[in-house]
């Protein structure tokens, strides 16, 4: 099973850094996290959906529901 499927299909919490490094494989984890947070803010509908699900930009983890929202708006990580 690939790392992507393991993180995005299992019903568990996922850290921002962990998920961000799947979307941004060629940069440092800290940069990947900043890039993912920036992308979230660029999609007002995604941002609002995440906030409604209990997320804030200060949280360090995503719930399985929030990961699913990210996948719906941003697509699957490579």
PDB file with SEQRES, HELIX, SHEET and CRYST1 records, atoms N, CA, C and O in Angstrom:
SEQRES   1 A   78  UNK UNK UNK UNK UNK UNK UNK UNK UNK UNK UNK UNK UNK          
SEQRES   2 A   78  UNK UNK UNK UNK UNK UNK UNK UNK UNK UNK UNK UNK UNK          
SEQRES   3 A   78  UNK UNK UNK UNK UNK UNK UNK UNK UNK UNK UNK UNK UNK          
SEQRES   4 A   78  UNK UNK UNK UNK UNK UNK UNK UNK UNK UNK UNK UNK UNK          
SEQRES   5 A   78  UNK UNK UNK UNK UNK UNK UNK UNK UNK UNK UNK UNK UNK          
SEQRES   6 A   78  UNK UNK UNK UNK UNK UNK UNK UNK UNK UNK UNK UNK UNK          
HELIX    1 AA1 UNK A    3  UNK A    9  1                                   7    
HELIX    2 AA2 UNK A   16  UNK A   23  1                                   8    
HELIX    3 AA3 UNK A   29  UNK A   42  1                                  14    
HELIX    4 AA4 UNK A   44  UNK A   52  1                                   9    
HELIX    5 AA5 UNK A   64  UNK A   74  1                                  11    
SHEET    1 AA1 2 UNK A  14  UNK A  15  0                                        
SHEET    2 AA1 2 UNK A  61  UNK A  62 -1                                        
CRYST1    1.000    1.000    1.000  90.00  90.00  90.00 P 1           1          
ATOM      1  N   UNK A   1       0.855  -1.177   0.000  1.00  0.00           N  
ATOM      2  CA  UNK A   1       0.000   0.000   0.000  1.00  0.00           C  
ATOM      3  C   UNK A   1       0.898   1.236   0.000  1.00  0.00           C  
ATOM      4  O   UNK A   1       1.874   1.296   0.748  1.00  0.00           O  
ATOM      5  N   UNK A   2       0.578   2.197  -0.816  1.00  0.00           N  
ATOM      6  CA  UNK A   2       1.406   3.399  -0.900  1.00  0.00           C  
ATOM      7  C   UNK A   2       1.178   4.294   0.306  1.00  0.00           C  
ATOM      8  O   UNK A   2       0.158   4.204   0.989  1.00  0.00           O  
ATOM      9  N   UNK A   3       2.156   5.163   0.549  1.00  0.00           N  
ATOM     10  CA  UNK A   3       2.065   6.101   1.666  1.00  0.00           C  
ATOM     11  C   UNK A   3       0.838   6.994   1.524  1.00  0.00           C  
ATOM     12  O   UNK A   3       0.157   7.270   2.512  1.00  0.00           O  
ATOM     13  N   UNK A   4       0.549   7.447   0.312  1.00  0.00           N  
ATOM     14  CA  UNK A   4      -0.599   8.314   0.073  1.00  0.00           C  
ATOM     15  C   UNK A   4      -1.894   7.624   0.480  1.00  0.00           C  
ATOM     16  O   UNK A   4      -2.700   8.203   1.208  1.00  0.00           O  
ATOM     17  N   UNK A   5      -2.098   6.417   0.027  1.00  0.00           N  
ATOM     18  CA  UNK A   5      -3.333   5.707   0.350  1.00  0.00           C  
ATOM     19  C   UNK A   5      -3.424   5.412   1.837  1.00  0.00           C  
ATOM     20  O   UNK A   5      -4.508   5.475   2.417  1.00  0.00           O  
ATOM     21  N   UNK A   6      -2.303   5.091   2.455  1.00  0.00           N  
ATOM     22  CA  UNK A   6      -2.292   4.783   3.876  1.00  0.00           C  
ATOM     23  C   UNK A   6      -2.773   5.978   4.694  1.00  0.00           C  
ATOM     24  O   UNK A   6      -3.578   5.818   5.611  1.00  0.00           O  
ATOM     25  N   UNK A   7      -2.290   7.166   4.369  1.00  0.00           N  
ATOM     26  CA  UNK A   7      -2.639   8.354   5.146  1.00  0.00           C  
ATOM     27  C   UNK A   7      -4.029   8.848   4.818  1.00  0.00           C  
ATOM     28  O   UNK A   7      -4.761   9.242   5.725  1.00  0.00           O  
ATOM     29  N   UNK A   8      -4.418   8.842   3.567  1.00  0.00           N  
ATOM     30  CA  UNK A   8      -5.679   9.470   3.194  1.00  0.00           C  
ATOM     31  C   UNK A   8      -6.871   8.529   3.224  1.00  0.00           C  
ATOM     32  O   UNK A   8      -8.008   8.989   3.114  1.00  0.00           O  
ATOM     33  N   UNK A   9      -6.653   7.228   3.369  1.00  0.00           N  
ATOM     34  CA  UNK A   9      -7.801   6.331   3.360  1.00  0.00           C  
ATOM     35  C   UNK A   9      -8.102   5.724   4.724  1.00  0.00           C  
ATOM     36  O   UNK A   9      -9.200   5.208   4.934  1.00  0.00           O  
ATOM     37  N   UNK A  10      -7.162   5.773   5.647  1.00  0.00           N  
ATOM     38  CA  UNK A  10      -7.383   5.210   6.972  1.00  0.00           C  
ATOM     39  C   UNK A  10      -8.110   6.240   7.829  1.00  0.00           C  
ATOM     40  O   UNK A  10      -7.832   7.437   7.743  1.00  0.00           O  
ATOM     41  N   UNK A  11      -9.025   5.776   8.641  1.00  0.00           N  
ATOM     42  CA  UNK A  11      -9.834   6.665   9.474  1.00  0.00           C  
ATOM     43  C   UNK A  11      -9.027   7.099  10.702  1.00  0.00           C  
ATOM     44  O   UNK A  11      -9.238   6.592  11.804  1.00  0.00           O  
ATOM     45  N   UNK A  12      -8.102   8.044  10.500  1.00  0.00           N  
ATOM     46  CA  UNK A  12      -7.254   8.525  11.582  1.00  0.00           C  
ATOM     47  C   UNK A  12      -6.906   9.990  11.364  1.00  0.00           C  
ATOM     48  O   UNK A  12      -7.105  10.539  10.280  1.00  0.00           O  
ATOM     49  N   UNK A  13      -6.383  10.608  12.412  1.00  0.00           N  
ATOM     50  CA  UNK A  13      -5.926  11.989  12.309  1.00  0.00           C  
ATOM     51  C   UNK A  13      -4.663  12.021  11.449  1.00  0.00           C  
ATOM     52  O   UNK A  13      -3.939  11.030  11.349  1.00  0.00           O  
ATOM     53  N   UNK A  14      -4.412  13.166  10.836  1.00  0.00           N  
ATOM     54  CA  UNK A  14      -3.238  13.332   9.988  1.00  0.00           C  
ATOM     55  C   UNK A  14      -2.653  14.711  10.278  1.00  0.00           C  
ATOM     56  O   UNK A  14      -3.384  15.701  10.275  1.00  0.00           O  
ATOM     57  N   UNK A  15      -1.353  14.789  10.528  1.00  0.00           N  
ATOM     58  CA  UNK A  15      -0.755  16.092  10.816  1.00  0.00           C  
ATOM     59  C   UNK A  15      -0.706  16.939   9.549  1.00  0.00           C  
ATOM     60  O   UNK A  15      -0.656  16.422   8.433  1.00  0.00           O  
ATOM     61  N   UNK A  16      -0.723  18.238   9.750  1.00  0.00           N  
ATOM     62  CA  UNK A  16      -0.623  19.169   8.623  1.00  0.00           C  
ATOM     63  C   UNK A  16       0.671  18.896   7.868  1.00  0.00           C  
ATOM     64  O   UNK A  16       0.676  18.827   6.639  1.00  0.00           O  
ATOM     65  N   UNK A  17       1.758  18.741   8.596  1.00  0.00           N  
ATOM     66  CA  UNK A  17       3.064  18.518   7.975  1.00  0.00           C  
ATOM     67  C   UNK A  17       3.080  17.219   7.171  1.00  0.00           C  
ATOM     68  O   UNK A  17       3.604  17.173   6.058  1.00  0.00           O  
ATOM     69  N   UNK A  18       2.503  16.177   7.742  1.00  0.00           N  
ATOM     70  CA  UNK A  18       2.463  14.872   7.082  1.00  0.00           C  
ATOM     71  C   UNK A  18       1.700  14.952   5.754  1.00  0.00           C  
ATOM     72  O   UNK A  18       2.163  14.448   4.730  1.00  0.00           O  
ATOM     73  N   UNK A  19       0.544  15.581   5.785  1.00  0.00           N  
ATOM     74  CA  UNK A  19      -0.256  15.707   4.570  1.00  0.00           C  
ATOM     75  C   UNK A  19       0.396  16.669   3.578  1.00  0.00           C  
ATOM     76  O   UNK A  19       0.403  16.413   2.374  1.00  0.00           O  
ATOM     77  N   UNK A  20       0.936  17.762   4.079  1.00  0.00           N  
ATOM     78  CA  UNK A  20       1.565  18.761   3.205  1.00  0.00           C  
ATOM     79  C   UNK A  20       2.740  18.172   2.431  1.00  0.00           C  
ATOM     80  O   UNK A  20       2.943  18.508   1.265  1.00  0.00           O  
ATOM     81  N   UNK A  21       3.515  17.298   3.068  1.00  0.00           N  
ATOM     82  CA  UNK A  21       4.663  16.709   2.372  1.00  0.00           C  
ATOM     83  C   UNK A  21       4.235  15.748   1.270  1.00  0.00           C  
ATOM     84  O   UNK A  21       5.029  15.428   0.385  1.00  0.00           O  
ATOM     85  N   UNK A  22       2.992  15.285   1.316  1.00  0.00           N  
ATOM     86  CA  UNK A  22       2.485  14.465   0.215  1.00  0.00           C  
ATOM     87  C   UNK A  22       2.107  15.327  -0.985  1.00  0.00           C  
ATOM     88  O   UNK A  22       2.252  14.901  -2.131  1.00  0.00           O  
ATOM     89  N   UNK A  23       1.628  16.528  -0.724  1.00  0.00           N  
ATOM     90  CA  UNK A  23       1.283  17.451  -1.807  1.00  0.00           C  
ATOM     91  C   UNK A  23       2.519  18.158  -2.359  1.00  0.00           C  
ATOM     92  O   UNK A  23       2.584  18.444  -3.554  1.00  0.00           O  
ATOM     93  N   UNK A  24       3.483  18.438  -1.512  1.00  0.00           N  
ATOM     94  CA  UNK A  24       4.698  19.176  -1.910  1.00  0.00           C  
ATOM     95  C   UNK A  24       5.915  18.326  -1.587  1.00  0.00           C  
ATOM     96  O   UNK A  24       6.560  18.514  -0.555  1.00  0.00           O  
ATOM     97  N   UNK A  25       6.219  17.406  -2.461  1.00  0.00           N  
ATOM     98  CA  UNK A  25       7.267  16.422  -2.193  1.00  0.00           C  
ATOM     99  C   UNK A  25       8.684  16.968  -2.348  1.00  0.00           C  
ATOM    100  O   UNK A  25       9.623  16.386  -1.806  1.00  0.00           O  
ATOM    101  N   UNK A  26       8.858  18.055  -3.062  1.00  0.00           N  
ATOM    102  CA  UNK A  26      10.196  18.548  -3.368  1.00  0.00           C  
ATOM    103  C   UNK A  26      10.669  19.690  -2.480  1.00  0.00           C  
ATOM    104  O   UNK A  26      11.675  20.329  -2.789  1.00  0.00           O  
ATOM    105  N   UNK A  27       9.970  19.959  -1.387  1.00  0.00           N  
ATOM    106  CA  UNK A  27      10.373  21.047  -0.497  1.00  0.00           C  
ATOM    107  C   UNK A  27      10.452  20.533   0.941  1.00  0.00           C  
ATOM    108  O   UNK A  27       9.954  19.452   1.255  1.00  0.00           O  
ATOM    109  N   UNK A  28      11.082  21.320   1.801  1.00  0.00           N  
ATOM    110  CA  UNK A  28      11.176  20.963   3.211  1.00  0.00           C  
ATOM    111  C   UNK A  28       9.777  20.889   3.834  1.00  0.00           C  
ATOM    112  O   UNK A  28       8.865  21.586   3.388  1.00  0.00           O  
ATOM    113  N   UNK A  29       9.604  20.061   4.850  1.00  0.00           N  
ATOM    114  CA  UNK A  29       8.291  19.924   5.478  1.00  0.00           C  
ATOM    115  C   UNK A  29       7.692  21.250   5.967  1.00  0.00           C  
ATOM    116  O   UNK A  29       6.483  21.457   5.859  1.00  0.00           O  
ATOM    117  N   UNK A  30       8.516  22.133   6.497  1.00  0.00           N  
ATOM    118  CA  UNK A  30       8.011  23.421   6.978  1.00  0.00           C  
ATOM    119  C   UNK A  30       7.465  24.258   5.825  1.00  0.00           C  
ATOM    120  O   UNK A  30       6.433  24.916   5.958  1.00  0.00           O  
ATOM    121  N   UNK A  31       8.162  24.227   4.699  1.00  0.00           N  
ATOM    122  CA  UNK A  31       7.720  24.963   3.512  1.00  0.00           C  
ATOM    123  C   UNK A  31       6.449  24.324   2.956  1.00  0.00           C  
ATOM    124  O   UNK A  31       5.523  25.024   2.546  1.00  0.00           O  
ATOM    125  N   UNK A  32       6.410  23.004   2.946  1.00  0.00           N  
ATOM    126  CA  UNK A  32       5.217  22.298   2.470  1.00  0.00           C  
ATOM    127  C   UNK A  32       3.995  22.678   3.311  1.00  0.00           C  
ATOM    128  O   UNK A  32       2.909  22.890   2.773  1.00  0.00           O  
ATOM    129  N   UNK A  33       4.176  22.763   4.625  1.00  0.00           N  
ATOM    130  CA  UNK A  33       3.065  23.147   5.506  1.00  0.00           C  
ATOM    131  C   UNK A  33       2.579  24.553   5.200  1.00  0.00           C  
ATOM    132  O   UNK A  33       1.373  24.791   5.135  1.00  0.00           O  
ATOM    133  N   UNK A  34       3.501  25.482   5.012  1.00  0.00           N  
ATOM    134  CA  UNK A  34       3.114  26.860   4.665  1.00  0.00           C  
ATOM    135  C   UNK A  34       2.378  26.892   3.340  1.00  0.00           C  
ATOM    136  O   UNK A  34       1.375  27.591   3.197  1.00  0.00           O  
ATOM    137  N   UNK A  35       2.876  26.134   2.368  1.00  0.00           N  
ATOM    138  CA  UNK A  35       2.233  26.099   1.048  1.00  0.00           C  
ATOM    139  C   UNK A  35       0.813  25.539   1.129  1.00  0.00           C  
ATOM    140  O   UNK A  35      -0.097  26.060   0.486  1.00  0.00           O  
ATOM    141  N   UNK A  36       0.624  24.490   1.910  1.00  0.00           N  
ATOM    142  CA  UNK A  36      -0.712  23.908   2.042  1.00  0.00           C  
ATOM    143  C   UNK A  36      -1.668  24.891   2.717  1.00  0.00           C  
ATOM    144  O   UNK A  36      -2.809  25.048   2.283  1.00  0.00           O  
ATOM    145  N   UNK A  37      -1.210  25.542   3.761  1.00  0.00           N  
ATOM    146  CA  UNK A  37      -2.055  26.533   4.442  1.00  0.00           C  
ATOM    147  C   UNK A  37      -2.406  27.687   3.500  1.00  0.00           C  
ATOM    148  O   UNK A  37      -3.528  28.193   3.522  1.00  0.00           O  
ATOM    149  N   UNK A  38      -1.448  28.097   2.678  1.00  0.00           N  
ATOM    150  CA  UNK A  38      -1.698  29.152   1.685  1.00  0.00           C  
ATOM    151  C   UNK A  38      -2.753  28.692   0.690  1.00  0.00           C  
ATOM    152  O   UNK A  38      -3.675  29.440   0.364  1.00  0.00           O  
ATOM    153  N   UNK A  39      -2.617  27.466   0.210  1.00  0.00           N  
ATOM    154  CA  UNK A  39      -3.590  26.928  -0.746  1.00  0.00           C  
ATOM    155  C   UNK A  39      -4.992  26.877  -0.150  1.00  0.00           C  
ATOM    156  O   UNK A  39      -5.972  27.177  -0.831  1.00  0.00           O  
ATOM    157  N   UNK A  40      -5.085  26.500   1.106  1.00  0.00           N  
ATOM    158  CA  UNK A  40      -6.393  26.443   1.771  1.00  0.00           C  
ATOM    159  C   UNK A  40      -7.049  27.813   1.759  1.00  0.00           C  
ATOM    160  O   UNK A  40      -8.245  27.931   1.490  1.00  0.00           O  
ATOM    161  N   UNK A  41      -6.279  28.838   2.047  1.00  0.00           N  
ATOM    162  CA  UNK A  41      -6.832  30.198   2.097  1.00  0.00           C  
ATOM    163  C   UNK A  41      -7.200  30.724   0.716  1.00  0.00           C  
ATOM    164  O   UNK A  41      -8.025  31.630   0.606  1.00  0.00           O  
ATOM    165  N   UNK A  42      -6.605  30.175  -0.338  1.00  0.00           N  
ATOM    166  CA  UNK A  42      -6.909  30.609  -1.702  1.00  0.00           C  
ATOM    167  C   UNK A  42      -8.233  30.038  -2.219  1.00  0.00           C  
ATOM    168  O   UNK A  42      -8.748  30.498  -3.238  1.00  0.00           O  
ATOM    169  N   UNK A  43      -8.780  29.051  -1.532  1.00  0.00           N  
ATOM    170  CA  UNK A  43     -10.070  28.456  -1.891  1.00  0.00           C  
ATOM    171  C   UNK A  43     -11.079  28.798  -0.798  1.00  0.00           C  
ATOM    172  O   UNK A  43     -11.198  28.058   0.179  1.00  0.00           O  
ATOM    173  N   UNK A  44     -11.809  29.910  -0.945  1.00  0.00           N  
ATOM    174  CA  UNK A  44     -12.740  30.326   0.113  1.00  0.00           C  
ATOM    175  C   UNK A  44     -13.746  29.245   0.509  1.00  0.00           C  
ATOM    176  O   UNK A  44     -14.069  29.102   1.688  1.00  0.00           O  
ATOM    177  N   UNK A  45     -14.235  28.494  -0.455  1.00  0.00           N  
ATOM    178  CA  UNK A  45     -15.206  27.439  -0.141  1.00  0.00           C  
ATOM    179  C   UNK A  45     -14.553  26.319   0.678  1.00  0.00           C  
ATOM    180  O   UNK A  45     -15.158  25.802   1.617  1.00  0.00           O  
ATOM    181  N   UNK A  46     -13.326  25.950   0.325  1.00  0.00           N  
ATOM    182  CA  UNK A  46     -12.583  24.950   1.090  1.00  0.00           C  
ATOM    183  C   UNK A  46     -12.318  25.468   2.499  1.00  0.00           C  
ATOM    184  O   UNK A  46     -12.559  24.767   3.481  1.00  0.00           O  
ATOM    185  N   UNK A  47     -11.822  26.693   2.590  1.00  0.00           N  
ATOM    186  CA  UNK A  47     -11.514  27.289   3.892  1.00  0.00           C  
ATOM    187  C   UNK A  47     -12.755  27.284   4.786  1.00  0.00           C  
ATOM    188  O   UNK A  47     -12.684  26.889   5.950  1.00  0.00           O  
ATOM    189  N   UNK A  48     -13.881  27.719   4.243  1.00  0.00           N  
ATOM    190  CA  UNK A  48     -15.123  27.771   5.018  1.00  0.00           C  
ATOM    191  C   UNK A  48     -15.566  26.372   5.439  1.00  0.00           C  
ATOM    192  O   UNK A  48     -16.004  26.176   6.573  1.00  0.00           O  
ATOM    193  N   UNK A  49     -15.457  25.411   4.544  1.00  0.00           N  
ATOM    194  CA  UNK A  49     -15.838  24.033   4.877  1.00  0.00           C  
ATOM    195  C   UNK A  49     -14.968  23.479   6.000  1.00  0.00           C  
ATOM    196  O   UNK A  49     -15.462  22.797   6.898  1.00  0.00           O  
ATOM    197  N   UNK A  50     -13.673  23.773   5.947  1.00  0.00           N  
ATOM    198  CA  UNK A  50     -12.768  23.307   6.999  1.00  0.00           C  
ATOM    199  C   UNK A  50     -13.091  23.966   8.338  1.00  0.00           C  
ATOM    200  O   UNK A  50     -13.115  23.301   9.374  1.00  0.00           O  
ATOM    201  N   UNK A  51     -13.338  25.271   8.311  1.00  0.00           N  
ATOM    202  CA  UNK A  51     -13.687  25.988   9.544  1.00  0.00           C  
ATOM    203  C   UNK A  51     -14.971  25.419  10.145  1.00  0.00           C  
ATOM    204  O   UNK A  51     -15.060  25.221  11.356  1.00  0.00           O  
ATOM    205  N   UNK A  52     -15.956  25.159   9.302  1.00  0.00           N  
ATOM    206  CA  UNK A  52     -17.223  24.586   9.779  1.00  0.00           C  
ATOM    207  C   UNK A  52     -17.038  23.191  10.376  1.00  0.00           C  
ATOM    208  O   UNK A  52     -17.833  22.758  11.210  1.00  0.00           O  
ATOM    209  N   UNK A  53     -15.988  22.493   9.946  1.00  0.00           N  
ATOM    210  CA  UNK A  53     -15.717  21.155  10.478  1.00  0.00           C  
ATOM    211  C   UNK A  53     -14.835  21.202  11.727  1.00  0.00           C  
ATOM    212  O   UNK A  53     -14.452  20.159  12.258  1.00  0.00           O  
ATOM    213  N   UNK A  54     -14.513  22.417  12.197  1.00  0.00           N  
ATOM    214  CA  UNK A  54     -13.742  22.549  13.432  1.00  0.00           C  
ATOM    215  C   UNK A  54     -12.279  22.886  13.256  1.00  0.00           C  
ATOM    216  O   UNK A  54     -11.541  22.956  14.239  1.00  0.00           O  
ATOM    217  N   UNK A  55     -11.846  23.093  12.038  1.00  0.00           N  
ATOM    218  CA  UNK A  55     -10.440  23.392  11.771  1.00  0.00           C  
ATOM    219  C   UNK A  55     -10.161  24.878  11.956  1.00  0.00           C  
ATOM    220  O   UNK A  55     -11.035  25.714  11.726  1.00  0.00           O  
ATOM    221  N   UNK A  56      -8.948  25.201  12.371  1.00  0.00           N  
ATOM    222  CA  UNK A  56      -8.454  26.576  12.354  1.00  0.00           C  
ATOM    223  C   UNK A  56      -7.017  26.525  11.862  1.00  0.00           C  
ATOM    224  O   UNK A  56      -6.374  25.477  11.926  1.00  0.00           O  
ATOM    225  N   UNK A  57      -6.513  27.648  11.373  1.00  0.00           N  
ATOM    226  CA  UNK A  57      -5.159  27.627  10.813  1.00  0.00           C  
ATOM    227  C   UNK A  57      -4.078  27.461  11.878  1.00  0.00           C  
ATOM    228  O   UNK A  57      -2.898  27.374  11.540  1.00  0.00           O  
ATOM    229  N   UNK A  58      -4.445  27.418  13.124  1.00  0.00           N  
ATOM    230  CA  UNK A  58      -3.484  27.165  14.203  1.00  0.00           C  
ATOM    231  C   UNK A  58      -3.412  25.683  14.593  1.00  0.00           C  
ATOM    232  O   UNK A  58      -2.502  25.274  15.314  1.00  0.00           O  
ATOM    233  N   UNK A  59      -4.351  24.899  14.126  1.00  0.00           N  
ATOM    234  CA  UNK A  59      -4.342  23.468  14.445  1.00  0.00           C  
ATOM    235  C   UNK A  59      -3.244  22.764  13.661  1.00  0.00           C  
ATOM    236  O   UNK A  59      -2.892  23.163  12.551  1.00  0.00           O  
ATOM    237  N   UNK A  60      -2.715  21.716  14.259  1.00  0.00           N  
ATOM    238  CA  UNK A  60      -1.615  20.975  13.642  1.00  0.00           C  
ATOM    239  C   UNK A  60      -2.049  19.648  13.040  1.00  0.00           C  
ATOM    240  O   UNK A  60      -1.235  18.922  12.471  1.00  0.00           O  
ATOM    241  N   UNK A  61      -3.325  19.334  13.166  1.00  0.00           N  
ATOM    242  CA  UNK A  61      -3.823  18.070  12.616  1.00  0.00           C  
ATOM    243  C   UNK A  61      -5.126  18.286  11.856  1.00  0.00           C  
ATOM    244  O   UNK A  61      -5.850  19.261  12.061  1.00  0.00           O  
ATOM    245  N   UNK A  62      -5.386  17.339  10.979  1.00  0.00           N  
ATOM    246  CA  UNK A  62      -6.653  17.289  10.255  1.00  0.00           C  
ATOM    247  C   UNK A  62      -7.390  16.030  10.689  1.00  0.00           C  
ATOM    248  O   UNK A  62      -6.779  14.983  10.902  1.00  0.00           O  
ATOM    249  N   UNK A  63      -8.696  16.138  10.816  1.00  0.00           N  
ATOM    250  CA  UNK A  63      -9.520  14.960  11.075  1.00  0.00           C  
ATOM    251  C   UNK A  63      -9.710  14.221   9.746  1.00  0.00           C  
ATOM    252  O   UNK A  63      -9.432  14.782   8.686  1.00  0.00           O  
ATOM    253  N   UNK A  64     -10.179  12.978   9.790  1.00  0.00           N  
ATOM    254  CA  UNK A  64     -10.451  12.271   8.535  1.00  0.00           C  
ATOM    255  C   UNK A  64     -11.425  13.039   7.634  1.00  0.00           C  
ATOM    256  O   UNK A  64     -11.260  13.051   6.414  1.00  0.00           O  
ATOM    257  N   UNK A  65     -12.427  13.672   8.221  1.00  0.00           N  
ATOM    258  CA  UNK A  65     -13.391  14.473   7.438  1.00  0.00           C  
ATOM    259  C   UNK A  65     -12.689  15.637   6.749  1.00  0.00           C  
ATOM    260  O   UNK A  65     -12.977  15.937   5.590  1.00  0.00           O  
ATOM    261  N   UNK A  66     -11.775  16.290   7.450  1.00  0.00           N  
ATOM    262  CA  UNK A  66     -11.051  17.421   6.880  1.00  0.00           C  
ATOM    263  C   UNK A  66     -10.106  16.973   5.765  1.00  0.00           C  
ATOM    264  O   UNK A  66      -9.942  17.675   4.767  1.00  0.00           O  
ATOM    265  N   UNK A  67      -9.491  15.813   5.934  1.00  0.00           N  
ATOM    266  CA  UNK A  67      -8.640  15.267   4.870  1.00  0.00           C  
ATOM    267  C   UNK A  67      -9.487  15.014   3.629  1.00  0.00           C  
ATOM    268  O   UNK A  67      -9.053  15.288   2.510  1.00  0.00           O  
ATOM    269  N   UNK A  68     -10.683  14.497   3.826  1.00  0.00           N  
ATOM    270  CA  UNK A  68     -11.577  14.240   2.693  1.00  0.00           C  
ATOM    271  C   UNK A  68     -11.964  15.548   2.000  1.00  0.00           C  
ATOM    272  O   UNK A  68     -12.040  15.590   0.772  1.00  0.00           O  
ATOM    273  N   UNK A  69     -12.208  16.601   2.758  1.00  0.00           N  
ATOM    274  CA  UNK A  69     -12.502  17.912   2.162  1.00  0.00           C  
ATOM    275  C   UNK A  69     -11.314  18.409   1.340  1.00  0.00           C  
ATOM    276  O   UNK A  69     -11.491  18.915   0.231  1.00  0.00           O  
ATOM    277  N   UNK A  70     -10.125  18.268   1.874  1.00  0.00           N  
ATOM    278  CA  UNK A  70      -8.921  18.686   1.139  1.00  0.00           C  
ATOM    279  C   UNK A  70      -8.784  17.908  -0.160  1.00  0.00           C  
ATOM    280  O   UNK A  70      -8.477  18.484  -1.203  1.00  0.00           O  
ATOM    281  N   UNK A  71      -9.008  16.615  -0.100  1.00  0.00           N  
ATOM    282  CA  UNK A  71      -8.913  15.793  -1.309  1.00  0.00           C  
ATOM    283  C   UNK A  71      -9.954  16.208  -2.339  1.00  0.00           C  
ATOM    284  O   UNK A  71      -9.675  16.216  -3.538  1.00  0.00           O  
ATOM    285  N   UNK A  72     -11.152  16.553  -1.877  1.00  0.00           N  
ATOM    286  CA  UNK A  72     -12.213  16.953  -2.804  1.00  0.00           C  
ATOM    287  C   UNK A  72     -11.847  18.250  -3.530  1.00  0.00           C  
ATOM    288  O   UNK A  72     -12.091  18.375  -4.731  1.00  0.00           O  
ATOM    289  N   UNK A  73     -11.273  19.201  -2.821  1.00  0.00           N  
ATOM    290  CA  UNK A  73     -10.955  20.495  -3.424  1.00  0.00           C  
ATOM    291  C   UNK A  73      -9.597  20.518  -4.126  1.00  0.00           C  
ATOM    292  O   UNK A  73      -9.461  21.134  -5.183  1.00  0.00           O  
ATOM    293  N   UNK A  74      -8.594  19.857  -3.550  1.00  0.00           N  
ATOM    294  CA  UNK A  74      -7.230  19.934  -4.089  1.00  0.00           C  
ATOM    295  C   UNK A  74      -6.834  18.712  -4.907  1.00  0.00           C  
ATOM    296  O   UNK A  74      -5.806  18.721  -5.584  1.00  0.00           O  
ATOM    297  N   UNK A  75      -7.637  17.672  -4.847  1.00  0.00           N  
ATOM    298  CA  UNK A  75      -7.288  16.428  -5.521  1.00  0.00           C  
ATOM    299  C   UNK A  75      -6.426  15.565  -4.617  1.00  0.00           C  
ATOM    300  O   UNK A  75      -6.018  15.990  -3.536  1.00  0.00           O  
ATOM    301  N   UNK A  76      -6.155  14.354  -5.068  1.00  0.00           N  
ATOM    302  CA  UNK A  76      -5.307  13.453  -4.294  1.00  0.00           C  
ATOM    303  C   UNK A  76      -3.860  13.899  -4.382  1.00  0.00           C  
ATOM    304  O   UNK A  76      -3.421  14.377  -5.428  1.00  0.00           O  
ATOM    305  N   UNK A  77      -3.108  13.746  -3.288  1.00  0.00           N  
ATOM    306  CA  UNK A  77      -1.679  14.045  -3.364  1.00  0.00           C  
ATOM    307  C   UNK A  77      -1.000  13.075  -4.323  1.00  0.00           C  
ATOM    308  O   UNK A  77      -1.473  11.960  -4.543  1.00  0.00           O  
ATOM    309  N   UNK A  78       0.081  13.506  -4.870  1.00  0.00           N  
ATOM    310  CA  UNK A  78       0.822  12.666  -5.834  1.00  0.00           C  
ATOM    311  C   UNK A  78       1.579  11.582  -5.109  1.00  0.00           C  
ATOM    312  O   UNK A  78       2.261  10.776  -5.741  1.00  0.00           O  
TER     313      UNK A  78                                                      
END                                                                             
